[in-house]
Amino acid sequence: MKPALTRRQLAALATLSPLAAAQTHNAQDEVEQMRQQYDRSAAALDKVELPMATEPAVTFRA
């Protein structure tokens, strides 16, 4: 019966595991940074008063 993984494949997986974990951690950090930037931008926009006359007229057509 042939094994599911060879020793070489198992060694390759063992070396890639920390890299995959680091990439996942970096992706989570990146998402958190994007959320913080969005919150800062929203807070900056909330400070600006925009009169209703400035808003463009919008019509929806089907």
SULNORFEN-V455376 format. One record per residue. N is the residue number from 0. SS is DSSP state (h for helix, s for strand, l for the rest). PHI is phi as a letter, one per 40 degrees, with the letter a starting at -180 (none if undefined). Layout:
n={N	N}
ss={SS	SS}
phi={PHI	PHI}
This chain:
n={0	1	2	3	4	5	6	7	8	9	10	11	12	13	14	15	16	17	18	19	20	21	22	23	24	25	26	27	28	29	30	31	32	33	34	35	36	37	38	39	40	41	42	43	44	45	46	47	48	49	50	51	52	53	54	55	56	57	58	59	60	61}
ss={l	l	l	l	l	l	h	h	h	h	h	h	h	h	h	h	h	h	h	h	h	h	h	h	h	h	h	h	h	h	h	h	h	h	h	h	h	h	h	h	h	h	h	h	h	h	l	l	l	l	l	h	h	h	l	l	l	l	l	l	l	l}
phi={none	c	c	c	b	c	c	c	c	c	c	c	c	c	c	c	d	c	c	c	c	c	c	c	c	c	c	c	c	c	c	c	c	c	c	c	c	c	c	c	c	c	c	c	c	c	c	c	c	b	c	c	c	c	c	c	c	b	b	b	b	c}
